[in-house]
């Protein structure tokens, strides 16, 4: 299972590569804006919440899981995160270990 989160400016450039992951048999998850763009371009993926979005309503009124809980529960084995290069480190979705604790914590 792979989580994709990409800056909106770069989603179109990533679409073909992400579709190839789908074709290779991977189950794809994506954060909201990335997932909506991928689905609009016929790339199957499940949209999940950002780590800060706990308990938000997902499709059909069901509570959607967020990226952090899925990583901690080992439901996601790989994360592809491409933030905008001008976004401050503290605002990035997934944090590299050199930036602090981030997702290195285990459940």
trRosetta pair geometry for C-beta under 8 A, 3 or more apart (Angstrom, degrees):
i j d omega theta_ij theta_ji phi_ij phi_ji
1 26 7.0 142 -110 -173 24 84
1 27 4.6 -29 -107 73 78 104
1 28 7.8 175 -157 -82 62 19
1 29 6.4 32 177 -8 102 111
1 75 6.0 -35 72 153 161 61
1 76 5.0 -100 108 -113 109 50
1 77 5.6 115 53 9 70 87
1 78 7.6 175 93 31 47 74
2 21 6.0 -64 46 173 155 145
2 26 5.1 15 3 168 115 136
2 27 7.3 157 22 79 68 52
2 28 5.7 -24 69 -112 92 64
2 29 7.0 -176 91 30 42 76
2 76 7.0 91 -125 -156 14 89
2 77 7.1 -49 -76 62 57 78
2 78 4.7 -21 -113 73 84 102
2 79 7.5 166 -163 -89 64 25
2 80 6.5 23 177 -3 110 104
3 29 4.7 -31 -103 79 70 104
3 30 7.0 151 -162 -89 59 34
3 31 7.6 61 -180 -36 99 78
3 48 7.4 -62 -125 46 109 130
3 67 5.9 102 -158 -133 154 101
3 70 7.2 133 -70 95 131 133
3 71 7.5 -58 -5 -69 150 97
3 76 4.8 9 -27 -150 110 144
3 78 7.3 -172 27 95 68 52
3 79 4.8 -14 65 -114 106 74
3 80 7.1 -176 91 30 55 64
3 81 7.8 7 110 -61 99 87
4 14 7.3 155 -167 148 128 140
4 18 5.8 29 -101 -119 162 128
4 28 6.3 -3 -2 -165 117 102
4 29 7.1 166 19 85 70 49
4 30 4.6 -24 67 -102 92 90
4 31 7.6 -124 96 10 55 74
4 34 5.6 -154 116 148 91 141
4 35 7.8 136 74 -71 99 68
4 38 7.1 86 86 -54 143 150
4 45 7.0 -65 36 -135 120 152
4 80 5.0 -8 -113 66 68 106
5 30 6.8 152 -77 -157 55 65
5 31 4.3 47 -110 2 99 123
5 34 5.4 -154 -128 -10 40 153
5 67 7.4 -7 -50 -96 136 152
5 79 7.4 -8 16 -172 103 94
5 80 7.3 168 32 92 58 59
5 81 4.7 3 65 -117 103 77
5 82 7.4 178 98 31 60 56
5 83 7.8 5 121 -70 102 70
5 93 5.0 -74 135 70 158 163
5 94 6.9 141 51 -12 138 110
6 10 5.2 -114 171 86 110 102
6 11 5.1 140 95 -86 123 69
6 14 5.2 -119 -110 9 170 161
6 34 4.9 112 35 -114 79 121
6 80 7.4 -6 -63 122 96 96
6 81 7.6 -165 -75 -151 50 34
6 82 4.6 15 -125 55 77 104
7 10 4.8 64 68 17 91 106
7 11 7.4 -139 90 -36 44 76
7 82 5.9 -89 4 114 87 84
7 83 5.8 87 -58 -170 102 28
7 84 4.2 120 -117 -64 139 72
7 87 7.9 -167 -98 -14 117 129
8 11 5.8 -27 -146 -9 37 117
8 33 5.7 -57 -81 152 101 133
8 34 7.9 -129 -85 -77 58 61
8 37 7.0 160 -135 -49 72 149
9 84 6.8 77 24 -104 120 100
10 13 5.1 -57 -165 42 66 114
10 14 5.9 60 139 -22 86 108
10 82 5.7 -84 89 116 151 133
11 14 5.7 -67 -148 42 33 108
11 15 6.6 57 153 -54 67 89
11 33 7.8 -125 -60 134 146 87
11 34 5.9 -172 -107 -130 118 67
11 37 4.2 28 150 115 154 154
11 38 7.0 -117 -170 -55 112 71
12 15 5.7 -25 -152 -11 34 119
12 37 7.4 -96 -59 174 63 126
12 41 7.6 151 -118 -68 65 154
14 17 5.5 -71 -162 49 56 109
14 18 5.4 51 146 -23 89 111
14 82 7.2 -178 -71 31 141 147
15 18 5.9 -62 -145 40 27 107
15 19 6.2 29 157 -22 65 106
15 37 7.6 -110 -82 137 107 97
15 38 6.5 173 -119 -117 82 68
15 41 4.9 -39 -145 113 140 157
15 43 6.1 -150 -156 -35 80 139
16 19 5.6 -52 -147 34 31 113
16 20 6.6 36 152 -22 63 101
17 20 5.6 -50 -155 30 33 114
17 21 7.0 39 146 -21 62 98
18 21 5.5 -45 -157 27 41 115
18 22 6.9 43 145 -17 65 99
18 28 6.7 85 -178 -131 99 149
18 38 6.1 -75 111 -124 150 124
18 43 5.5 44 108 -163 110 153
18 45 7.7 -24 163 -60 125 133
19 22 5.4 -49 -155 34 40 115
19 23 6.3 41 147 -19 68 105
19 41 7.9 -98 -61 122 120 106
19 42 7.8 34 -108 98 123 80
19 43 4.9 -109 -82 -106 81 103
20 23 5.4 -51 -144 39 36 115
20 24 6.3 37 153 -21 65 105
21 24 5.6 -57 -150 36 31 112
21 26 4.6 -42 166 45 89 134
21 28 6.3 104 105 -78 118 115
22 25 8.0 101 174 -25 30 10
22 26 6.4 -86 -88 62 32 81
22 28 5.7 -49 -80 -17 90 130
22 43 6.1 -174 -20 -159 149 80
22 44 5.8 126 -140 51 140 89
22 45 7.7 -99 -82 -64 121 80
27 46 7.6 3 170 6 95 115
28 38 7.5 -121 135 150 141 158
28 43 7.1 -44 83 154 163 99
28 44 6.7 130 47 101 115 65
28 45 4.0 -66 109 -109 108 93
28 46 7.2 157 96 18 58 69
29 35 7.7 -38 176 -88 45 120
29 45 6.2 145 -114 -174 14 94
29 46 5.0 -33 -110 68 73 90
29 47 7.6 137 -164 -106 67 13
29 48 5.2 8 -176 -2 116 121
29 67 7.8 156 128 -104 128 78
29 70 7.0 -110 136 138 175 167
29 76 6.4 -82 38 -98 139 116
30 34 4.3 -131 -178 101 114 103
30 35 3.4 159 86 -71 113 82
30 38 5.7 155 -30 18 169 140
30 45 4.6 42 -2 144 112 144
30 46 7.4 153 23 74 70 41
30 47 5.9 -39 75 -105 81 60
30 48 7.3 147 69 24 30 77
31 34 5.0 68 58 25 78 111
31 35 6.4 -161 80 -14 27 99
31 47 7.3 33 165 -154 15 76
31 48 6.8 -57 -98 72 45 70
31 49 7.6 26 -136 178 75 16
31 50 5.7 48 -140 -78 119 75
31 67 6.6 -24 -82 -53 95 128
31 93 6.6 -94 -61 -128 158 156
32 35 5.9 -66 -143 37 17 109
32 36 6.4 14 164 -18 60 107
32 47 5.6 66 -106 -170 48 119
32 49 7.2 23 -44 -114 102 45
32 50 7.3 -55 0 -34 103 89
33 36 5.9 -51 -145 34 30 110
33 37 6.5 27 157 -15 63 107
34 37 6.0 -62 -154 39 30 108
34 38 6.2 26 153 -18 67 109
35 38 5.7 -55 -142 38 31 109
35 39 6.0 29 160 -16 67 108
35 45 5.2 -136 -131 100 86 119
35 46 7.4 -51 -134 113 136 22
35 47 3.6 162 110 -95 164 91
35 48 7.7 135 -49 15 149 53
36 39 5.9 -55 -144 40 27 109
36 40 6.3 32 155 -23 62 107
36 47 7.0 40 -48 -94 67 140
37 40 5.7 -53 -147 34 30 114
37 41 6.7 11 156 -2 62 109
38 41 6.0 -73 -154 49 31 99
38 43 3.9 -75 179 71 92 119
38 45 5.1 28 101 15 141 134
39 42 7.5 49 -171 -76 35 17
39 43 6.6 -94 -73 63 32 67
39 44 7.4 55 -108 -113 75 31
39 45 6.4 -116 -61 44 85 88
39 47 7.7 -52 -26 -47 134 110
47 58 7.3 167 91 -149 93 103
47 59 7.4 107 55 -32 109 110
47 64 7.2 -33 107 -149 78 150
48 58 7.9 -25 -119 -108 45 131
48 64 5.8 -179 -136 163 54 110
48 65 5.3 -34 -141 82 114 78
48 66 6.1 144 160 -128 98 25
48 67 5.9 131 110 -63 121 64
48 70 6.3 -19 -169 -17 164 146
49 53 3.4 -127 -177 89 121 119
49 54 7.2 168 106 -74 150 30
49 56 5.4 134 -100 43 141 121
49 58 7.5 -108 -42 -80 98 99
49 64 5.2 133 -28 101 100 111
49 65 6.8 -157 26 108 94 32
49 66 3.8 -54 81 -101 102 82
49 67 6.9 -126 90 -11 54 73
50 53 4.8 89 50 1 75 107
50 66 6.3 -20 84 -153 26 107
50 67 6.2 -20 -149 9 30 117
50 93 6.2 -111 -142 -129 99 103
51 66 5.6 124 -112 151 28 122
51 67 5.1 -65 -60 65 73 100
51 68 3.8 80 -129 -35 94 114
51 93 6.9 142 4 -167 105 73
51 94 8.0 130 -27 -84 131 61
52 66 7.7 -165 43 -159 24 149
53 56 4.6 -32 177 -4 102 134
53 64 7.8 3 124 80 117 107
53 66 5.3 166 74 -103 76 123
54 66 5.7 -75 -86 -9 60 142
54 69 7.6 106 -112 -33 96 126
55 63 6.0 -40 -143 -145 45 122
56 63 7.2 126 72 -147 32 70
56 64 6.2 -28 82 44 84 99
56 66 7.9 85 25 -71 103 105
57 61 5.8 -36 -161 -142 117 40
57 62 7.3 122 -158 70 67 26
57 63 6.4 -64 -106 -97 45 50
57 64 7.2 68 153 -4 19 91
58 61 7.9 -2 68 86 55 10
58 62 5.1 -36 63 83 101 78
58 63 6.3 66 4 159 97 14
58 64 2.8 113 -66 -54 124 103
58 65 8.0 1 -51 9 147 49
59 62 6.5 -4 74 40 58 98
59 64 7.3 80 9 -75 67 114
65 69 5.5 -123 -167 79 93 120
65 70 5.2 94 140 -56 130 102
65 75 7.7 -5 141 67 162 157
66 69 5.3 86 58 14 78 101
66 70 7.0 -153 92 -5 36 93
67 70 6.0 -66 -148 40 28 108
67 71 6.2 26 158 -19 67 108
67 76 7.5 -17 -155 4 68 162
67 79 7.8 76 -169 -117 117 123
67 93 7.1 35 58 173 166 112
67 94 7.4 -101 145 -75 143 98
68 71 5.9 -57 -148 35 29 108
68 72 6.3 25 157 -15 65 109
68 103 6.8 -148 -124 -107 76 100
69 72 5.7 -56 -145 40 32 111
69 73 6.0 20 159 -9 67 113
70 73 5.9 -60 -139 47 29 104
70 75 4.3 -81 -162 65 82 116
70 76 4.9 65 132 -14 106 110
71 74 7.6 29 177 -78 33 32
71 75 7.6 -81 -63 49 21 74
71 76 5.2 -47 -88 57 62 114
71 79 7.1 -6 -98 -57 124 126
71 103 5.4 -26 126 -161 154 131
72 103 7.9 -130 -61 -156 75 89
72 105 7.5 -13 -105 100 105 89
72 106 7.2 134 -141 -165 75 38
72 107 4.0 109 175 -67 95 107
73 107 6.4 70 -74 -53 44 161
74 77 7.4 39 -170 -81 71 70
74 107 7.7 -107 -21 12 87 130
76 79 6.5 59 145 -68 127 83
79 94 5.5 153 147 -112 147 168
79 103 7.9 85 -8 55 159 165
81 92 7.4 92 153 176 131 104
81 93 5.6 -147 -144 71 128 111
81 94 4.2 -160 -38 34 167 124
83 87 5.1 -94 161 50 118 134
83 91 7.9 141 -160 101 143 83
83 92 4.7 -86 -50 -125 162 94
83 93 6.6 177 -77 12 109 87
84 87 4.6 98 66 -21 92 105
87 91 5.0 -112 174 83 104 117
87 92 6.1 129 110 -74 121 73
88 91 4.9 81 64 8 84 106
88 92 7.8 -132 98 -27 47 80
89 92 5.9 -39 -159 -1 39 116
89 95 7.8 73 174 -127 86 90
89 99 5.5 -164 179 -133 122 128
92 95 6.3 128 87 -85 109 63
92 99 7.7 -42 52 -177 131 177
94 102 6.8 67 179 -165 57 118
94 103 6.3 -27 -150 -9 87 131
95 99 4.7 -121 -171 79 96 127
95 100 6.1 -38 162 59 142 87
95 101 7.5 46 94 79 142 48
95 102 2.9 -146 80 -101 107 114
95 103 6.6 151 49 -5 82 77
96 99 5.0 93 61 -2 76 105
96 102 6.7 166 52 -46 15 167
97 100 7.9 -140 -166 64 34 22
97 102 6.3 -117 -86 42 42 130
97 104 5.4 75 -105 -62 97 131
99 102 6.2 76 74 -49 100 122
101 104 6.0 -125 -173 44 53 103
101 105 6.1 26 173 -39 107 102
